[in-house]
């Protein structure tokens, strides 16, 4: 293993924006785990379904502040 190269790549990756680091990480993980087209298609369908529910007004949305307040209460 070329630890010098890994260290250099890690240092350079930390210079990227969070979004760029996420894209890089996803790309690297895909080379390790592979890409499952069925899983990707299922996630795309789920995302589209949720967006359609939000846009149509049929989704029951809860403000983040309320969700976090509920979590804090339940953690006590």
C-alpha positions as CSV (number, residue, x, y, z in Angstrom):
1,X,0.0,0.0,0.0
2,X,1.3,3.4,-0.9
3,X,0.6,5.3,2.4
4,X,2.2,8.5,1.1
5,X,-0.2,8.6,-1.8
6,X,-3.2,7.8,0.4
7,X,-2.1,10.6,2.8
8,X,-1.7,13.1,-0.1
9,X,-5.1,12.2,-1.5
10,X,-6.7,12.5,1.9
11,X,-5.1,16.0,2.4
12,X,-6.2,17.1,-1.1
13,X,-9.8,15.7,-0.5
14,X,-10.1,17.8,2.7
15,X,-9.6,20.9,0.5
16,X,-12.8,20.2,-1.4
17,X,-16.2,21.5,-0.5
18,X,-18.5,19.2,1.5
19,X,-20.5,18.5,-1.7
20,X,-17.4,17.7,-3.7
21,X,-16.1,15.4,-0.9
22,X,-19.5,13.6,-0.9
23,X,-19.4,13.1,-4.7
24,X,-15.8,11.8,-4.4
25,X,-16.7,9.4,-1.5
26,X,-19.7,8.1,-3.4
27,X,-17.5,7.5,-6.5
28,X,-14.8,5.7,-4.5
29,X,-17.4,3.5,-2.7
30,X,-19.0,2.6,-6.0
31,X,-15.6,1.2,-7.1
32,X,-15.5,-1.0,-4.0
33,X,-19.1,-2.1,-3.6
34,X,-20.3,-1.7,-7.2
35,X,-23.4,-0.1,-8.3
36,X,-26.7,-1.9,-8.0
37,X,-28.9,-0.5,-10.8
38,X,-32.1,-2.0,-9.2
39,X,-31.4,-0.2,-5.9
40,X,-30.6,3.0,-7.7
41,X,-33.9,2.7,-9.7
42,X,-35.8,2.0,-6.5
43,X,-34.4,5.0,-4.7
44,X,-35.1,7.2,-7.8
45,X,-38.8,6.0,-7.7
46,X,-39.1,6.6,-4.0
47,X,-37.6,10.1,-4.3
48,X,-40.0,11.0,-7.1
49,X,-42.9,9.6,-5.2
50,X,-42.1,11.7,-2.1
51,X,-41.5,14.8,-4.2
52,X,-44.9,14.3,-5.9
53,X,-46.6,14.0,-2.5
54,X,-45.0,17.2,-1.2
55,X,-45.9,19.1,-4.4
56,X,-49.5,17.8,-4.4
57,X,-49.9,18.7,-0.7
58,X,-50.8,15.2,0.3
59,X,-47.7,14.7,2.4
60,X,-47.9,15.4,6.1
61,X,-44.8,17.5,6.8
62,X,-43.4,18.1,10.3
63,X,-41.1,21.0,10.9
64,X,-37.6,20.0,11.9
65,X,-37.8,22.0,15.1
66,X,-40.8,19.9,16.2
67,X,-39.1,16.6,15.3
68,X,-36.0,17.6,17.3
69,X,-38.1,18.7,20.3
70,X,-39.9,15.3,20.2
71,X,-36.6,13.5,20.1
72,X,-35.3,15.5,23.0
73,X,-38.4,14.8,25.1
74,X,-38.2,11.1,24.3
75,X,-34.5,10.9,25.2
76,X,-35.2,12.0,28.8
